[in-house]
Amino acid sequence: MKQSIWGACALFGSLMIGGSAAWADDRPDLNVAVTLNPPRLDPMAENTNVNARVMQNVLETLIRTDSQNDGALVPGLAESWSRVDGRTVEFKIRQGVTCHNGEDFDATDVAFSLGTERFMGEEAPGWAVAQQYLGGLEAVDVKDSHTVQIRFKDRDPLIELRFANWMTEMICQEAYEAAGSWEAWVKGSVGTGPYKIGDVVHGDYIRIDANDDYWGGEVPANSVTFKIVPEMASRIAGLTTGEYDFITELTVDQFPVLDGNDELKIAGGPIRNIRVIIYDEKNPQLQDVRIRQALSLAIDRDLIVDAMFGGRVTVPNGLQMKIFGDLYIADHEGTTFDPERAKALLKEAGYNGEEISYRYLQDYYTGEVDTAQILAEMWRQVGLNIKLELVENWGQIEDVAEGRGIFNWSNSAEYPDPLGQIHRLYGPNGWFQGNGTYESAEFNALGEILKVGETPERIEAMRGMLEIYERTDPPGTYLHTLPMFYGVRSNINWAPTDTGFMDFSANSLSFSN
């Protein structure tokens, strides 16, 4: 380990100018205990919360979402932007931005980031996620060294939001080409962010180092190391002794341990995400919609929220969030808890206790193991035979279809619109239809209305999609708003975001004595 944060804070914690740290040559090295790290270091290769946690400190977007200001859109790598028409936006790229390898970042890097070698096109490694996020992208036109126009095939009211969120992270062309292959690139991608990839030992830790040429000013930490510590007790112990400065996936039952220690504090809460479980329709038992309906009806969501989270998260009103504004349907009635109806449906379906697998990870999601056990018991009480399968990594869930039945997921609202959640994930370009775990022509038709309709038509389309998702043909079911709780050393001033991203820039991080 490098020097402790304590010595650094004693020396430099009081040197604050305009909210940013005025560091001398010495800054603290932060240590974050996590349950899991991304094996590949480009979001195009791995669209997960753990990837975002690390990589959004390394790679940046054209527009930035200010999580400390109600999600306001503020300049990022683009210093300004303007609509050319309903499907085209022009970006003025910030001058004086330097990539981690020393090259200048300009409009050609924007075009390359979204081009066929990395992102767009069936041969591109990022094509699967590209369709979810920028499936309507038609062209990227470089007008000059610092001006680029991005055009979509159809009118799109969300263009600006798309370029302020996941999967529009920019990379540096020369560094990508120097890597020689996609496999080499994902071991340590190069961008423009406040931190750059340092030392990586997969299965153990990832260290990101301060980018001292960062266009956004001083970077408050010398380095941040994400150390894999699967066991909650070990994370708590390390935080208590000062070995770790942050711990992730803190569970509510551990709050009293931190509350009783003046050197520690709790941060975080529900993020812009809903915890769900997924039903694989390829599984012989789950092809019958009545069994999927029974699985959903057998879940007492309020009990899970109370037992697991002490009421600190909520049961959403269907697969929707209030950040959708006018498209949030307040009078929608979500999935009910009705075990007797679940039993009746299983009987109608002729279910005779056939085994259904349920795959989950070791607390990738907060309280994931305990939640899986609670769900299995709820399903057992209505007559379902659930085989719990604890797996080691996401590949064993996503890539091994044989025997897969139920598995865990979460649904981020990447944009404050249903197109950023229910349609992105369950529509024709989403992971589930793309991998054959779900298909619905009716759902897709409503999605087309959601994409291009006026507000009243969009609301009715959303209402129909919720009805399909929750009742008539469920591809899964929601559980509760997803929390992200952290344990933090008390001398660290840190503002968590409303996503899984841990922001270690001067926007969110400073230190006290």
N, C-alpha and C positions, 0 to 999 in steps of 0.2 A: 504494500500500500504506500501511496505517496503521503506527504505530510497531512496530518489531521486538519479538518476544517476548523478546529478550535483555535489553533495557533494563528491561522490566517484571519479568522474573524476578529481575534483580539487586536491584531495589527491594523486591519483594514476595514472593519465593519463600520466605523464611523465616517469613512471618507465617501460621502454621498454628494453628488452634484446633480441637481435636477432629476432625481429619482434613479440615476444610473451610478454604478460603482466607479469611483476614480481609483483604479488599482495601480499600484506600483508594479514591480516585476513579479509579485507573488500573489496568487489567487488560490482559493481553496480547491482541492480535488474532491468532488462529491462522489459518494458511493450510494447506489440505489439497489436495494434487494428486491428482485422480481421473481415471479414464478416461472417465467419463460422468456426467451429472447427469439427474435426472428432469425431463421437460418439463412435468409437471403435479404440483401440490403438494398433493395429497390422495391418501392410499393407495387410496381407492375408485376413483380414476381410473387408477391405475397400481400394480399389485401386483408390485413388483420390489424386488430388493435395494438398488438405488441410491436408490429412493424411501425405503425404510426407513432407510437410512444418514443421510439428512437429516431426514426428517419425524418420526422418533421422538424427536428433540430438541425438536420443536415441539408435537406433539399427544400426549396421554397417555391411558392406559387406566384403568379403574376399579381394577384390581388390577395390581400390578407384579411382574414376574419378576426376582428378584435374581440376576443372572448371576454375581455374585461369591460367591454362597452356594448353589451347587448348584441354581440355579433355583427357590429357595424363593419361595412366593407371599407378597407383603407388600402392605400398603395402598398404594394409589395415590390416585386421585381419590375412591375410596371409603375411608373410614376403617375400615369394618368391613363384613362380609357374613355372611349365614346362610341355610341352606337352609330354605325353607318346606315343600317336599316334593321328590319326586324330579325334578320338572321346573321348579321355581320357586326363584329366589334373590332375597332382599331385600338391597339395598345401602343403607347409610347414607352419603350423600354428604358429603364433607369440607366444613366451613364455612370461610369466609374465603378461598376460592379465587377469584382474579380472572383473567378472560380478558385476552388481549393488548390488546384494545380498551377495557379498563376495566370491562366489565360483570361482574357477579357470576355465577359458575358455580354452577348448582344442578340439581335433579332434572329440570326442564323441558328443560335442555340435553341431558341424557342421553337423554330420550325423543326429542327432535328429532334427535340424532345418529344414532339407529337407526330413524328414521321414514321415511315415504314420500317426502319431498322429496329425501333424499340416499341412503338405503341400502336399505330394504325396499320390496318391491313392484315389479312388472314395469316401471313407468314411471320408477323411481328410477335415477339414473346409476350407483349402486353395486350394482345388483341382481345382476349377473353374479358378483361376488365375494361378495356377501351369501349366496348359495346355498351356496358352498363352506364358509364359516366359520360362518354362523348360519342355515343353511337351515331349521332346525327352530324358529326363533323364532316365537312366536304372539302375544305382547302385551308391551307395556311400560306398566306402570301407575304413575303418579305418585301416591304416597300423601300426601305433603306436600312442602314446598319442598326437603327434603334426604333424602327416602326414596323409593326406587323399587323396584318388584318387576318382575322380568323372568321371563317364563314361556315355556317351550318346549312344543311340541305333544306330545312324548313324553318319557319318562324319559331323562335325559342325564347320564351320570357325569362329563362334562367341562365343565360349565357354567363353573365357576370358572376353569379353564384358558383357556377361550375368551375370557373378559374380561380376560385378562392378556397377550394376544397380538395379532398383526396383525388388522386389520379391525374392531377394536372401539375404535379411537381416537375420543375424544370431541372435538366441536367446539362452537363457541359460536353459538347460534341467531341473536342479533341481528346478528352480523357476517356470517353466511351470508345472511340476508335483505337486509342492506345492500349486499352484492355485486351483487345483482340478477339474476344468472344463474349457472348452473353453470360456464360458460366463464370468467366473471370470477373466480369463487371459486377455481378451481384455479390461478390465477396467484399466489395468496398467501393460503392458508387461515389461519384464526385459531383458536388453541387456548389451552391453559393451561400449556404446557411451559416449561422453563428458558430456552428461546430462542424468539424470534419471527422471522418472515420479515422480512428487511431488503431489501437491493438484489438484484434478479434480472436477469441478462442471459442469456437462454436461448442455449445453445450456447457460453457462455463461463464464467459463474460463478453461484453462489447464495451470498449472505451471510445468515447468521442472527445476530441481535443478542441480547445478554443481556436477559432479562426481569427487570428489577430489582424487580418486584412478585411474584416467584415465591414461591408458598406454601412451597416446599421449602427456602428459605434462599438464601444467597449463591450466585451463579452464577460459576464460576471464570474464565471468559474473557469479554472484552468483546464479541467476535464470533468467528465461525468462518466462513471463506470456503472453499467447495468449488470449486476451480478446475479446469476441464477441461484436462488435459495428456495426450493420448493416448499419446505416445511414452515408453517406459520410460526411455530415456537422458535425456530432458528432465526427467522426474520425479526421477531419481537426481541429476542435476546440480543441480537446484533445492534438493533436500534438503541436499546437500553444502554449498552456498553459504549456506544459511539463508533462502532465498526461501520455502521451504516447511517447515512444521513436521512434517507428516505426508505420506506418500505411500501410496497404496493399490495393490492388485494387484501387490505385490512378488513377483517370481519367484525361485525357489531359486537359479538361476544368478547372481543379483545379490547373494546373501548375502555372498560374500567381500568385495565392495566396502564394505559396511557394517561387516562384522566388523573390517576394518582401520582404522576411523575411530572414535576415542574419543568423538567428538561425536554419533555416531549409534548406534542400536540397532534390533533387529528385534523386532517384537511379532506376536502372533497365532498361528494354527494352524488345524487343521480346525474347522469350525463345524457347527452342527446341520443339516446339509444334505448331500445326495448329488448329485454331478454326473451328469447323464444326457444321453442323446440321444433324440430323438423321431422316430418313423416316422409320416408322414401317410398313412393308409390310402386317402385319395382319390387318391393318386398311382398311376397304372396299374401301375407295377412293384411297388408295395408292397402291393397288394391281396392278393397271394399270400403266405400266411403263411410259406411255406418260404423266401422271399427275406428276410423280416424275421428269421426264425430264423437264416439264414445270416449276416446282418449282425452279429447278436449273437455267434455262435460264432466269427467271424473276428477278434474283438478280444482281444488279449493285454493284459489290464488290468494285470497285474503289471509288464509292460514299461513301460507308460505311467507308472505310479507311480514306478518306479525312475528312468526317464529324465528325467521332467519335474519330479519332486518329491523325488528323492533319498531315497525311502522315508519322507518326512515326512507323507504321508497314507496311507490304507489302502484296500484293496479290500473293500467291505462284503460281508457274508454275505447277498446278496440286497438288495432294496429295503426294508431294515429297519435299525433302530438299537438299540443296547443300552439307550438311555434308555427303551425301551418296557417295560422291566422284565419282568413275567410274560408279556407278549405277545411278547417277543423269542424267536424260535425258533432256538436254538443249533445244533440238528442239521440245520437246513436246508442243502441244498447249492445254492449259487448257480450262475450261468451259467458254464459251462466254456469254455476256449479250445480249440477243435477245428476247425482250418482244413480238415482233410480232410472232416469231416462237412459243413462249410459248402459245399465244392465239390460234394459229392454232392447236397445239397439244391438248389443252383442248377441242376444238371443235371436233376433231377427236375422242377423248375418250368419247364423249357424256357427258362431265361434265356439270351439271346444277346448280352449286352454292351450292352443298352439303357442309356442315360444316366440316372442318378439324381442329382438336385441335392442339395447339402448346404450349407445357409445358416448362416453364423456371423458374429459380430461381432468387432471389433478389441479382443480381450481384455477384454470385459465380465466374463468369467470368467478367473481367473488362468491364463495360458498357453493361452488359447483358440485362438489362431492356430496355434501349434505343435502342439497336440493335434489340430486338424482335419487338418493335413497328415500326422501320424502315422496317424490313422485311415484317411484316404484311401489311404495306401500299404498298410496291412493289408488293406483291402478289395480293392485292386487285385491283391494276391497270390493271392486266391482266385477272381479273375475278374470282380469287380464294377467297373463303369465309373462312377466318381463325379465329378461336376462340382462343384468347390469354388466357392461364391459368397459372397464377402465383402460384407456389406451394412452400411449406415450406422447403422441404428436398428432397434429392436424392431418398429416398425410394418411394416417390410418383411418381417419373419418372421411376425408374428401376423396381419396384415391382408391380406397378399397371398398368397392360397391357390394361385393359378395357378402351376403348375410346382414347387410346394413338395414336397420329398421328405423329406429328413432335416434336422433342425435342433436347435440346442442348447437346453438347459434345465437347471434344477436343481430338486431336490425338498426343500424345507425341511420339517423336522418341527416344525410350529408348536406342537404339543402333544406331550408324551412318550407318544404312543399312535398306533397305525396310522391311526386316524381323522384324525389331524393330518397325515398324509403320503400313503400309497398310496390311501386312500379319498377324501380331500379332492381329490386331484389327478386321479385316473383314474376316480372314480366318476361317477354320473349328473349331479352338479352341478359336476363339475370342468371345467376349460377344454377338455380334449381331447374329451370326449364332447359338450360344449356346442358345439364348433366342427366336429364331424364328423370329426376326425382319427382317432377310435377309437370303437368301440362293442362292448359285450359284455354280453349279458343274464346270462350265468353269473357274470361278475365282479360285476355289480350285485346279484344275489341273495345272493352271499356277503357283500357289503358290508352288506346288511340284517341279517344275523346278527351281523356285527361291531359294529353299532350297538347292538343290544338284548340280545345273548346274555350268558350268564354266562361266566366266564373260560375254562373248557374249550371251550365252543362257539366262543368268539371266537378261541381259538388255532387250532382246526381251520379256521375260516373264513379266517383270515389265511394259513394254510398253503396253502389252495386258491387264494387271490388271488395269492400269490407264484408258484405253479405256472403260472397263466395269464400273469402279467406276464412271467415269465422264459423260459417254454418253449412252452406250447401256443398262445398268441395274443398275442405281445408288442406293446404299443403303443410300445415303445422299449426301451432297456436302460440299466442303470447303468454308470458307469465307476469312480468312486472317491469317497471322502469329499471334500467341497469345502473347500479351504483359503482362508483370508483372511489373508494376510501383509501387514504394514505396515512401512514404514520410519519411524522416529520420532527426533526430536532427543533427545539423552540427558538433558537437563535437564527433560524432561516426564515426569511420573509418570502413566501412563495404563494402565488395565486394559481390554483389549478384551473384548467380550462374546462369547458363543458363537453369535451370529447375525451378520448383515451390518450391524447397527446400530452406529454409532460414538457411544458415550455420552460427551458432553462436560459432563455434570453433575458436581457435587461427589462423586457416588457413585463416579466412575471417574477423575477428573482433578484433578491438583494439579501444582505446579511446585517445582523445586529450583534452587539457585544453580548 
